[in-house]
Structures are given as C-alpha cells and as structure tokens.
Amino acid sequence: MAAFPVIAEQSGGVAPSELMVFGERNSGTNLVHALLTRNLPALADSPGDRIGKYGFCYGWKHGFPQMLAAPDTCLAVAVFRHPETWVRSMHARPWHALPGLRDLPFEDFLRAEWVSRVDEANFGVTRDDPRALAELHYDRHPLTGARFANLAQLRNAKTQGFLSLPARFANCLLVRTEDVQAAPEALVEHVAKAYGLARLPAFQPVTERRGKPADGAFTPEPRAPLSEADRAFLWQELDGDQEGRLGYRPSA
C-alpha cells in the first residue's frame, strides 16, 4: 500500500484513545471521523462534536479551536479541502447560513458578508431558547467579534485556527480531503502505524453521505470550475502563503 500523504503530523508517544476531527463545513470531517472510528477500535467511542451534558468536549469542530484542555490521549485531525471546490460545496450546502445568503447566485454568495445562525439541536439549544435562530458567533472573529467580509476571509481565519492544533495536541495530524477520498484505507493504515493503534482485519469503507446510514448512499457531485472572475476574486482574498502550506494553488 502506498504511503499516505499528509500536510503535517506529530506523535506524543501516548497511544490515543479518543479522536476529534476538525475542519470547515463541506471538508470531509464526517468521512474522516467515520473511517477512523469504524476501523480503529481504540477510537470507536469517540463522540466527535456531538454535544454532551456539559457542552462540546473539544469545541465545535467547524469553529475556531477552543477547548478546556487537549490531553495526550486525544488524536486531533484537521481536514482541509481545495478552496475552489470548497466554495462551490459551501454554496450547494451552506450549513447554518442565513436564508438570504443561501439563496444568492454563486458569484454574489462568494462576495457576500458571511452571516450564519444557530439552527440545529447539536448546538444544545431548544426551539424556545432565545438563542435559537440567533446569529452564530462561532462564525465571527474569535478576538474582535467582527463578521467576515466574505467566505474567503472566513476560511483564512479558520485555517489559521486549525493550523494551531499541533501547538495544542501532542497527537495531531493534518490531511487533505482529496487524499482521503483517493485512498481511504491508506489513511486508516497510516494512522494505525503512526499512533500504535490496532485496526480491524478487514477494511470497513464509508459509503454513506456524511458517514451516516440515515443520510443514504454518498453520490459524488462534480462541481463546475470557477469562472475566471470568480477564481481571481477568491485567490485575491485568500491568504496564498497559508494555502501553499496546505498544498493548494489556483487551478489552471
């Protein structure tokens, strides 16, 4: 089996017993979580970002890293996706975005100020809670409280946050969605060897959308390439050096 390509990795010398996958929406976080928890028994009971009695254990996986502690027993994985396909997927499935933002044509969506709302039970908010449908501050700048001018600016800040994970977690791995999709079993094998974890004898694939049987089978949805104007705008707004660290460049 070919070696699995990673952006960065480190091991703290303690075999992890828990997994937390971070990454923006539409970046493959559910796929990575399902692959590793299904195939590596030591990580099988990892809750991910399902909210518990006392809130998120390691913060919202799509938000800026913010956790009470980062024990050596937790393996933190961050997943990144090429920005050009990512913005297309965000337009197709703009999780938590305001309805008015969801309805914009792509070229306007790409350039619009990003505003989202608290619109699902996993935030631990019931319908009669005053926070229900209020603005989601996990998508505002964590220090200034400002909204982000557009989706690219949101990505710049979130990526900077996810790149801080190696400074927080002794066991940490940074990967690209494209590599996971191309070689899912190689990812499992890499994690098993790198972190001293036993894997199941037979590889268990993830064939459901979002890694959830209730969501039905996953069907790839090809995304149209960006127009020259949209690509130019996107890369003008992105932090090119930061994207380069992830291995991403403008498409030809």
DRENPA-286858 format. One line per 4 residues: number of its first residue (from 0); their letters; for each residue x, y, z of C-alpha. Coordinates in steps of 0.25 Angstrom, whole numbers. Layout:
# residues N
NUM	a	X:Y:Z | ...
END
This chain:
# residues 252
0	maaf	0:0:0 | 6:14:-4 | 9:23:7 | -2:33:11
4	pvia	2:48:8 | 0:57:20 | 1:72:22 | 8:70:36
8	eqsg	7:60:47 | 13:58:61 | 12:48:72 | 13:50:87
12	gvap	17:36:89 | 4:32:96 | -6:23:88 | -19:31:87
16	selm	-32:26:92 | -40:37:86 | -42:45:73 | -46:59:70
20	vfge	-47:63:55 | -47:78:52 | -49:85:39 | -59:95:32
24	rnsg	-72:90:27 | -72:82:14 | -58:78:16 | -59:63:19
28	tnlv	-59:63:34 | -70:53:35 | -63:44:25 | -50:44:33
32	hall	-57:42:47 | -65:30:41 | -53:24:35 | -45:24:47
36	trnl	-55:21:57 | -60:9:49 | -47:3:46 | -39:6:59
40	pala	-45:0:71 | -38:9:81 | -45:21:75 | -59:15:73
44	dspg	-65:22:84 | -61:36:81 | -72:46:81 | -67:56:72
48	drig	-74:69:73 | -87:63:78 | -91:72:89 | -91:66:103
52	kygf	-97:69:117 | -86:80:119 | -85:85:104 | -75:81:93
56	cygw	-63:73:99 | -53:80:89 | -61:91:84 | -69:92:71
60	khgf	-62:84:60 | -64:95:49 | -61:106:58 | -48:113:64
64	pqml	-41:103:73 | -45:106:87 | -44:95:97 | -43:94:112
68	aapd	-31:84:111 | -24:76:100 | -20:63:106 | -9:54:100
72	tcla	-19:43:100 | -27:50:89 | -23:50:74 | -27:63:67
76	vavf	-28:62:52 | -31:74:43 | -36:73:29 | -35:83:18
80	rhpe	-41:84:4 | -36:91:-8 | -43:105:-7 | -49:105:-21
84	twvr	-57:92:-19 | -59:96:-5 | -66:109:-8 | -75:102:-18
88	smha	-79:92:-8 | -82:103:2 | -91:109:-8 | -98:96:-11
92	rpwh	-99:93:4 | -97:106:12 | -99:100:26 | -105:110:36
96	alpg	-104:121:27 | -115:132:27 | -127:128:17 | -124:141:9
100	lrdl	-109:137:8 | -113:123:3 | -122:128:-8 | -111:137:-15
104	pfed	-106:133:-28 | -91:127:-27 | -84:140:-31 | -91:148:-21
108	flra	-90:137:-10 | -75:137:-12 | -74:152:-9 | -85:154:2
112	ewvs	-82:156:16 | -83:143:24 | -94:142:34 | -99:129:40
116	rvde	-109:125:51 | -112:115:62 | -121:106:54 | -119:92:59
120	anfg	-121:84:72 | -106:80:73 | -103:94:78 | -110:90:90
124	vtrd	-121:100:88 | -136:97:88 | -147:104:80 | -152:112:91
128	dpra	-138:117:95 | -135:132:92 | -122:127:85 | -130:119:75
132	lael	-128:125:61 | -119:136:67 | -106:139:60 | -96:128:61
136	hydr	-84:135:68 | -75:123:65 | -74:128:51 | -69:142:56
140	hplt	-55:146:58 | -52:140:72 | -44:152:77 | -51:164:71
144	garf	-65:159:69 | -65:164:55 | -73:157:44 | -64:153:32
148	anla	-65:161:19 | -67:148:11 | -65:133:10 | -50:134:7
152	qlrn	-47:143:19 | -55:133:28 | -46:122:22 | -33:130:25
156	aktq	-36:131:39 | -42:117:41 | -30:111:34 | -21:119:43
160	gfls	-28:113:55 | -27:99:50 | -13:100:47 | -11:103:62
164	lpar	-15:89:66 | -1:84:66 | 3:94:77 | -9:89:85
168	fanc	-10:74:83 | 2:65:85 | -4:55:75 | -8:63:63
172	llvr	-10:60:48 | -13:70:37 | -19:64:24 | -25:68:11
176	tedv	-39:63:7 | -35:60:-7 | -24:50:-2 | -34:43:8
180	qaap	-45:41:-3 | -34:36:-13 | -28:26:-2 | -37:24:10
184	ealv	-31:11:14 | -17:17:13 | -21:27:23 | -26:17:33
188	ehva	-13:9:31 | -5:21:33 | -12:25:46 | -11:11:51
192	kayg	4:11:49 | 7:25:53 | 0:25:66 | 1:10:70
196	larl	-13:6:68 | -19:-8:64 | -28:-8:52 | -39:-17:49
200	pafq	-34:-29:40 | -44:-25:28 | -45:-10:24 | -59:-4:27
204	pvte	-62:6:16 | -71:18:18 | -81:18:7 | -92:27:13
208	rrgk	-93:42:11 | -87:49:23 | -83:35:29 | -97:33:34
212	padg	-106:22:29 | -119:30:31 | -114:40:20 | -113:30:9
216	aftp	-102:26:0 | -92:36:-4 | -92:40:-18 | -81:49:-24
220	epra	-86:62:-29 | -76:69:-38 | -74:84:-36 | -73:93:-48
224	plse	-60:100:-49 | -60:115:-45 | -61:126:-55 | -48:134:-57
228	adra	-54:146:-50 | -58:137:-38 | -45:130:-37 | -38:143:-38
232	flwq	-46:149:-27 | -45:136:-18 | -30:136:-19 | -29:151:-17
236	eldg	-36:149:-4 | -29:137:1 | -16:136:9 | -8:130:-2
240	dqeg	4:126:7 | -5:119:16 | -12:112:5 | 2:108:0
244	rlgy	5:101:13 | -7:93:11 | -2:89:-3 | -13:97:-11
248	rpsa	-10:106:-23 | -20:113:-32 | -25:103:-43 | -20:104:-57
END
